[in-house]
Amino acid sequence: MAQMHQAATGSTCPGCAEPLESGDLYCGACGYDLSAVPAAGMDTPTVVMGSPVAGEAWPAARAADGSGAPVHLPTDLPGTDSGGSPLPSHARSDGPEAESEPDEYPLPAPDPRAVDLADLADLGEQATHVSTPVKVCVACRAGRVDEDGYCENCGHAQPRERDHMEQELGPVAAVSDRGLRHHRNEDAFAVSTTALPDGSPAVVAIVCDGVSSATRPDDASAAAAARANESLLQALPQGTHPQQAMHEAIVAAAEAVNSLAAEPAPAVEHDPHRHQNAPACTLVGAIAAGGLLVVGWVGDSRAYWVPDDRTTPPARLTEDDSWAAQMVAAGLMTEADAYADERAHAITGWLGADAYELDPHTASFKPDRPGVVVVCTDGLWNYAEGAEEMAGAVPVDAAERPLHSAQVLVGHALDGGGHDNVTVAVVPFAVPAPGAGSAYN
């Protein structure tokens, strides 16, 4: 009878590259089934043509997009040694003959994770775009990955592209990360820039947090962020007041999420125990335009104001739709006691077909000094809840380096424990030049 493969001490998960403990049957970070990973055989150190001198490490692999980010590769690929270097196809023998040069040098074995369609033509499959790579399962290393992110051969879920996302667009930037405990990223964001009718710039950031207890929370957050952003890019250049445009954008986002409930339920063969209910998410957004700062929200994602001059006070610009906020507003509990309660994060407002009612909140501000707006999910503010705490986590050069600041803030949440998905957008706000005034009264 076949035995389940157990992880060896010092190995890493093929799905997410997290370290594994000896005897693990499943990855504690992503739930990866380690029984599908074949046990690694004995390593045979060798020097390959074109390799560094024996004993030196290979250079770290880098992302194919040129970003320079390290790529974590499994080290037990067939045809490789413990460092991931290709092994010759023949076994070396001891003795003097092992020192002799072979008649031919074997070519390095191809990486089984990056199969070209041209290679599949030999298997009788039609190759229409030779340069297009095919995603191959990280578990069985044989099956192709379907559009839903599952292996067609063994059914294992693959690492998702949304696990970590970054975007910088002119003066605004956002970063989203899966965190350290969740198996997928259910947050989403959209950032954009446009122009008002007078030609002055408008900067937009939308952040959404999928409700994990709902069905397809990742789809809900993605649909809401995209639709709200699209609505704002249509309304602002037409001269719609930013606060009205934000209200309309939240309504449009809610309609986009509601429409998901009308779609046929997806197959649940990979997650048969998930309860099927309406997709849902929260939303928070910010607009910096015409000397005006507008925020809008539904749920418990937040926006904070952090001035460039840290001697002046920061502020939280939103109020949560949550059980804790209701207790405080009713005077039944102090804020400290309410947020210490296990019911604190139960939300009372969200976007989704089963929401009690849609009640978009909007607020408009005219800051008299430059600063940045931090738009984030509770995956960040759980580790910097107060305005002063958030300001302390924001780099002092946030207005000049918004992407770096968003990266630092995500790192702050991960260093704090990363118990939730983390998404943050940083929107710099510049005070209009003297005499320019504001486009809105």
C-alpha positions as semicolon CSV with decimal commas, in nm:
position;residue;x (nm);y (nm);z (nm)
1;M;0,000;0,000;0,000
2;A;0,132;0,346;-0,093
3;Q;0,235;0,561;0,199
4;M;0,176;0,935;0,228
5;H;0,489;1,136;0,178
6;Q;0,582;1,340;0,485
7;A;0,783;1,661;0,468
8;A;1,148;1,643;0,564
9;T;1,300;1,895;0,802
10;G;1,431;2,200;0,615
11;S;1,207;2,152;0,311
12;T;0,966;2,413;0,177
13;C;0,608;2,398;0,049
14;P;0,590;2,366;-0,333
15;G;0,273;2,579;-0,330
16;C;0,386;2,885;-0,132
17;A;0,755;2,821;-0,042
18;E;0,681;2,835;0,333
19;P;0,921;2,630;0,554
20;L;0,788;2,288;0,655
21;E;0,841;2,087;0,970
22;S;0,939;1,723;0,973
23;G;0,636;1,498;0,939
24;D;0,401;1,768;0,800
25;L;0,127;1,624;0,579
26;Y;-0,019;1,964;0,490
27;C;0,132;2,314;0,461
28;G;0,024;2,524;0,758
29;A;0,028;2,844;0,547
30;C;-0,172;2,747;0,237
31;G;-0,310;2,401;0,314
32;Y;-0,105;2,236;0,038
33;D;-0,145;1,855;0,033
34;L;0,213;1,731;0,070
35;S;0,113;1,375;-0,007
36;A;0,126;1,463;-0,378
37;V;0,490;1,569;-0,357
38;P;0,726;1,279;-0,428
39;A;1,000;1,224;-0,176
40;A;1,332;1,365;-0,297
41;G;1,600;1,112;-0,381
42;M;1,964;1,127;-0,282
43;D;2,140;1,436;-0,416
44;T;2,440;1,381;-0,642
45;P;2,664;1,691;-0,637
46;T;2,806;1,766;-0,977
47;V;2,962;2,049;-1,174
48;V;2,754;2,140;-1,479
49;M;2,883;2,318;-1,789
50;G;2,849;2,690;-1,741
51;S;2,800;2,657;-1,367
52;P;3,000;2,839;-1,098
53;V;3,302;2,670;-0,947
54;A;3,209;2,368;-0,740
55;G;3,101;2,469;-0,393
56;E;2,976;2,816;-0,495
57;A;2,608;2,895;-0,489
58;W;2,412;2,965;-0,802
59;P;2,287;3,323;-0,833
60;A;1,935;3,369;-0,701
61;A;1,671;3,332;-0,970
62;R;1,489;3,653;-1,060
63;A;1,135;3,716;-1,173
64;A;1,079;3,693;-1,547
65;D;0,922;4,039;-1,551
66;G;1,255;4,199;-1,466
67;S;1,139;4,322;-1,128
68;G;1,436;4,167;-0,955
69;A;1,216;3,992;-0,701
70;P;1,357;3,657;-0,591
71;V;1,179;3,353;-0,729
72;H;1,145;3,063;-0,487
73;L;1,192;2,740;-0,676
74;P;1,148;2,383;-0,552
75;T;1,481;2,210;-0,503
76;D;1,370;1,853;-0,568
77;L;1,289;1,879;-0,938
78;P;1,359;1,568;-1,143
79;G;1,700;1,592;-1,302
80;T;1,841;1,851;-1,058
81;D;2,067;1,852;-0,755
82;S;1,987;2,004;-0,416
83;G;2,052;2,355;-0,550
84;G;1,818;2,314;-0,845
85;S;2,106;2,273;-1,097
86;P;2,062;2,027;-1,388
87;L;2,223;1,687;-1,343
88;P;2,381;1,485;-1,627
89;S;2,166;1,207;-1,763
90;H;2,426;0,948;-1,671
91;A;2,551;0,852;-1,324
92;R;2,915;0,927;-1,244
93;S;3,125;0,632;-1,129
94;D;3,420;0,625;-0,897
95;G;3,770;0,562;-1,023
96;P;4,008;0,713;-1,277
97;E;3,763;0,685;-1,566
98;A;3,537;0,934;-1,393
99;E;3,798;1,202;-1,453
100;S;3,789;1,164;-1,832
101;E;3,590;1,404;-2,049
102;P;3,273;1,254;-2,198
103;D;3,230;1,242;-2,574
104;E;2,925;1,468;-2,551
105;Y;2,805;1,703;-2,281
106;P;2,439;1,646;-2,199
107;L;2,209;1,943;-2,236
108;P;2,053;2,077;-1,915
109;A;1,714;1,926;-1,844
110;P;1,426;2,165;-1,923
111;D;1,239;2,320;-1,634
112;P;0,912;2,120;-1,610
113;R;0,727;2,427;-1,476
114;A;0,763;2,619;-1,802
115;V;0,654;2,397;-2,088
116;D;0,627;2,562;-2,431
117;L;0,335;2,477;-2,655
118;A;0,584;2,375;-2,922
119;D;0,685;2,086;-2,696
120;L;0,325;1,975;-2,666
121;A;0,300;1,941;-3,044
122;D;0,501;1,620;-3,012
123;L;0,218;1,481;-2,798
124;G;-0,031;1,533;-3,078
125;E;-0,164;1,865;-2,947
126;Q;-0,211;2,166;-3,169
127;A;0,039;2,448;-3,099
128;T;-0,112;2,775;-3,214
129;H;0,115;3,023;-3,033
130;V;0,459;2,878;-2,996
131;S;0,582;3,157;-2,767
132;T;0,295;3,124;-2,517
133;P;0,394;2,924;-2,207
134;V;0,159;2,674;-2,049
135;K;0,117;2,673;-1,674
136;V;0,210;2,336;-1,527
137;C;0,096;2,212;-1,186
138;V;0,346;2,269;-0,906
139;A;0,228;1,946;-0,734
140;C;0,229;1,671;-0,996
141;R;0,438;1,871;-1,247
142;A;0,250;1,706;-1,529
143;G;-0,103;1,846;-1,553
144;R;-0,189;2,179;-1,705
145;V;-0,357;2,449;-1,495
146;D;-0,709;2,548;-1,596
147;E;-0,853;2,901;-1,597
148;D;-0,982;2,856;-1,242
149;G;-0,632;2,788;-1,111
150;Y;-0,665;2,412;-1,058
151;C;-0,458;2,129;-1,206
152;E;-0,646;1,934;-1,471
153;N;-0,454;1,621;-1,371
154;C;-0,451;1,609;-0,990
155;G;-0,691;1,892;-0,899
156;H;-0,455;2,085;-0,675
157;A;-0,506;2,462;-0,640
158;Q;-0,212;2,664;-0,769
159;P;-0,050;2,975;-0,620
160;R;-0,264;3,270;-0,725
161;E;-0,144;3,582;-0,903
162;R;-0,338;3,792;-0,651
163;D;-0,125;3,670;-0,362
164;H;0,082;3,988;-0,395
165;M;0,000;4,286;-0,618
166;E;0,159;4,628;-0,655
167;Q;0,073;4,924;-0,875
168;E;0,206;5,279;-0,902
169;L;0,027;5,525;-1,128
170;G;0,168;5,875;-1,120
171;P;0,120;6,016;-0,770
172;V;-0,084;5,723;-0,632
173;A;0,021;5,368;-0,545
174;A;-0,126;5,057;-0,384
175;V;-0,003;4,720;-0,257
176;S;-0,206;4,411;-0,168
177;D;-0,077;4,094;-0,003
178;R;-0,231;3,759;0,095
179;G;-0,086;3,784;0,445
180;L;0,061;3,500;0,646
181;R;-0,247;3,303;0,752
182;H;-0,501;3,310;0,466
183;H;-0,489;3,066;0,175
184;R;-0,580;3,336;-0,080
185;N;-0,607;3,711;-0,119
186;E;-0,967;3,829;-0,104
187;D;-0,879;4,201;-0,118
188;A;-0,869;4,411;-0,433
189;F;-0,781;4,768;-0,527
190;A;-0,795;5,012;-0,817
191;V;-0,593;5,332;-0,857
192;S;-0,626;5,584;-1,138
193;T;-0,576;5,943;-1,245
194;T;-0,790;6,164;-1,465
195;A;-0,859;6,534;-1,522
196;L;-1,143;6,764;-1,424
197;P;-1,312;6,979;-1,691
198;D;-1,072;7,267;-1,609
199;G;-0,775;7,041;-1,676
200;S;-0,668;7,004;-1,312
201;P;-0,572;6,652;-1,200
202;A;-0,789;6,411;-1,005
203;V;-0,643;6,110;-0,823
204;V;-0,853;5,807;-0,726
205;A;-0,795;5,506;-0,500
206;I;-1,045;5,230;-0,426
207;V;-0,980;4,945;-0,178
208;C;-1,217;4,651;-0,123
209;D;-1,212;4,365;0,129
210;G;-1,401;4,046;0,047
211;V;-1,626;3,909;0,320
212;S;-1,473;3,568;0,393
213;S;-1,796;3,411;0,517
214;A;-1,959;3,485;0,180
215;T;-1,924;3,292;-0,143
216;R;-1,662;3,419;-0,392
217;P;-1,537;3,708;-0,177
218;D;-1,235;3,755;-0,406
219;D;-1,464;3,801;-0,707
220;A;-1,681;4,045;-0,511
221;S;-1,391;4,270;-0,412
222;A;-1,244;4,267;-0,764
223;A;-1,579;4,352;-0,923
224;A;-1,650;4,634;-0,676
225;A;-1,307;4,795;-0,710
226;A;-1,313;4,784;-1,089
227;R;-1,669;4,917;-1,121
228;A;-1,624;5,200;-0,869
229;N;-1,306;5,310;-1,043
230;E;-1,474;5,297;-1,383
231;S;-1,765;5,506;-1,255
232;L;-1,535;5,776;-1,116
233;L;-1,333;5,793;-1,437
234;Q;-1,657;5,858;-1,624
235;A;-1,807;6,111;-1,382
236;L;-1,515;6,333;-1,279
237;P;-1,414;6,454;-1,628
238;Q;-1,779;6,544;-1,691
239;G;-1,779;6,788;-1,400
240;T;-1,971;6,582;-1,144
241;H;-1,887;6,700;-0,794
242;P;-1,638;6,452;-0,641
243;Q;-1,862;6,377;-0,342
244;Q;-2,158;6,300;-0,567
245;A;-1,930;6,101;-0,797
246;M;-1,812;5,894;-0,501
247;H;-2,170;5,822;-0,394
248;E;-2,260;5,709;-0,745
249;A;-1,945;5,497;-0,765
250;I;-2,037;5,307;-0,448
251;V;-2,387;5,243;-0,584
252;A;-2,238;5,117;-0,910
253;A;-1,997;4,893;-0,718
254;A;-2,288;4,748;-0,519
255;E;-2,472;4,667;-0,840
256;A;-2,165;4,491;-0,975
257;V;-2,142;4,275;-0,663
258;N;-2,517;4,208;-0,665
259;S;-2,494;4,079;-1,022
260;L;-2,254;3,806;-0,908
261;A;-2,532;3,650;-0,703
262;A;-2,738;3,603;-1,019
263;E;-2,462;3,405;-1,190
264;P;-2,477;3,024;-1,182
265;A;-2,305;2,884;-0,874
266;P;-1,954;2,765;-0,961
267;A;-1,851;2,405;-0,914
268;V;-1,757;2,339;-0,554
269;E;-1,575;2,012;-0,608
270;H;-1,256;2,167;-0,472
271;D;-1,429;2,317;-0,167
272;P;-1,740;2,109;-0,099
273;H;-1,790;2,238;0,256
274;R;-1,819;2,609;0,170
275;H;-2,164;2,749;0,237
276;Q;-2,317;2,908;-0,072
277;N;-2,449;3,262;-0,018
278;A;-2,430;3,598;-0,192
279;P;-2,082;3,737;-0,272
280;A;-2,002;4,039;-0,053
281;C;-1,728;4,289;0,025
282;T;-1,655;4,622;0,190
283;L;-1,532;4,933;0,009
284;V;-1,341;5,249;0,090
285;G;-1,227;5,509;-0,160
286;A;-1,059;5,848;-0,178
287;I;-1,050;6,126;-0,437
288;A;-0,800;6,414;-0,435
289;A;-0,922;6,674;-0,683
290;G;-0,964;7,051;-0,712
291;G;-0,831;7,123;-0,363
292;L;-1,087;6,882;-0,218
293;L;-1,039;6,549;-0,044
294;V;-1,340;6,315;-0,064
295;V;-1,375;5,976;0,100
296;G;-1,653;5,722;0,068
297;W;-1,708;5,385;0,231
298;V;-1,934;5,095;0,325
299;G;-1,808;4,850;0,585
300;D;-1,500;4,860;0,806
301;S;-1,222;4,944;0,561
302;R;-1,077;5,283;0,653
303;A;-0,913;5,605;0,535
304;Y;-0,662;5,805;0,744
305;W;-0,522;6,156;0,695
306;V;-0,149;6,187;0,768
307;P;-0,003;6,539;0,722
308;D;0,350;6,586;0,591
309;D;0,420;6,799;0,898
310;R;0,413;6,534;1,169
311;T;0,388;6,801;1,441
312;T;0,026;6,849;1,334
313;P;-0,235;6,586;1,422
314;P;-0,340;6,304;1,189
315;A;-0,703;6,195;1,168
316;R;-0,922;5,899;1,085
317;L;-1,165;6,002;0,810
318;T;-1,414;5,712;0,823
319;E;-1,641;5,546;1,078
320;D;-1,678;5,168;1,071
321;D;-2,001;4,990;0,987
322;S;-1,939;4,741;1,266
323;W;-2,078;4,609;1,592
324;A;-1,807;4,788;1,790
325;A;-1,878;5,124;1,626
326;Q;-2,248;5,087;1,697
327;M;-2,182;5,014;2,064
328;V;-1,963;5,323;2,095
329;A;-2,208;5,544;1,904
330;A;-2,492;5,431;2,131
331;G;-2,286;5,511;2,440
332;L;-2,308;5,152;2,559
333;M;-1,933;5,083;2,563
334;T;-1,606;5,270;2,549
335;E;-1,410;5,240;2,227
336;A;-1,139;5,039;2,399
337;D;-1,389;4,791;2,545
338;A;-1,589;4,764;2,224
339;Y;-1,291;4,683;2,005
340;A;-1,159;4,437;2,260
341;D;-1,482;4,238;2,233
342;E;-1,481;3,928;2,012
343;R;-1,781;4,073;1,824
344;A;-1,596;4,395;1,739
345;H;-1,531;4,316;1,372
346;A;-1,879;4,193;1,290
347;I;-1,976;4,430;1,010
348;T;-2,319;4,589;0,985
349;G;-2,282;4,726;0,633
350;W;-2,142;4,574;0,314
351;L;-2,191;4,548;-0,061
352;G;-2,384;4,238;-0,165
353;A;-2,724;4,109;-0,261
354;D;-2,800;4,006;0,099
355;A;-2,705;4,341;0,257
356;Y;-2,975;4,485;0,479
357;E;-2,973;4,810;0,283
358;L;-2,718;5,009;0,087
359;D;-2,610;5,315;0,286
360;P;-2,304;5,473;0,119
361;H;-2,113;5,713;0,343
362;T;-1,926;6,008;0,195
363;A;-1,736;6,297;0,351
364;S;-1,558;6,597;0,203
365;F;-1,254;6,779;0,345
366;K;-1,037;7,080;0,254
367;P;-0,697;7,021;0,412
368;D;-0,496;7,339;0,468
369;R;-0,162;7,161;0,444
370;P;-0,011;6,881;0,231
371;G;-0,021;6,519;0,340
372;V;-0,126;6,172;0,232
373;V;-0,442;5,968;0,261
374;V;-0,395;5,605;0,365
375;V;-0,679;5,392;0,227
376;C;-0,671;5,041;0,374
377;T;-0,842;4,722;0,483
378;D;-0,851;4,602;0,842
379;G;-0,557;4,378;0,757
380;L;-0,348;4,692;0,810
381;W;-0,536;4,897;1,066
382;N;-0,558;4,599;1,303
383;Y;-0,188;4,674;1,361
384;A;-0,219;5,055;1,360
385;E;-0,572;5,132;1,472
386;G;-0,542;5,486;1,604
387;A;-0,459;5,783;1,382
388;E;-0,138;5,847;1,574
389;E;-0,037;5,482;1,537
390;M;-0,102;5,492;1,164
391;A;0,093;5,816;1,125
392;G;0,383;5,655;1,311
393;A;0,390;5,368;1,060
394;V;0,377;5,592;0,751
395;P;0,723;5,696;0,620
396;V;0,792;6,069;0,640
397;D;0,853;6,085;0,263
398;A;0,522;5,918;0,178
399;A;0,409;6,198;-0,054
400;E;0,726;6,164;-0,265
401;R;0,742;5,782;-0,253
402;P;0,385;5,646;-0,234
403;L;0,470;5,296;-0,358
404;H;0,754;5,259;-0,110
405;S;0,522;5,382;0,165
406;A;0,252;5,130;0,071
407;Q;0,516;4,855;0,076
408;V;0,633;4,967;0,421
409;L;0,277;4,966;0,555
410;V;0,209;4,616;0,422
411;G;0,537;4,507;0,580
412;H;0,423;4,661;0,908
413;A;0,113;4,440;0,904
414;L;0,309;4,128;0,810
415;D;0,563;4,196;1,084
416;G;0,272;4,231;1,326
417;G;0,145;3,883;1,241
418;G;-0,025;3,914;0,900
419;H;-0,342;3,743;1,024
420;D;-0,552;3,887;0,739
421;N;-0,514;3,996;0,379
422;V;-0,347;4,338;0,370
423;T;-0,425;4,611;0,117
424;V;-0,325;4,977;0,131
425;A;-0,328;5,268;-0,113
426;V;-0,135;5,590;-0,053
427;V;-0,281;5,908;-0,208
428;P;-0,071;6,226;-0,179
429;F;-0,266;6,551;-0,135
430;A;-0,112;6,882;-0,238
431;V;-0,263;7,213;-0,126
432;P;-0,347;7,439;-0,422
433;A;-0,094;7,713;-0,490
434;P;-0,171;8,054;-0,331
435;G;-0,428;8,237;-0,537
436;A;-0,537;7,924;-0,723
437;G;-0,819;7,850;-0,481
438;S;-1,031;7,536;-0,501
439;A;-1,240;7,414;-0,787
440;Y;-1,519;7,340;-0,539
441;N;-1,676;7,554;-0,268
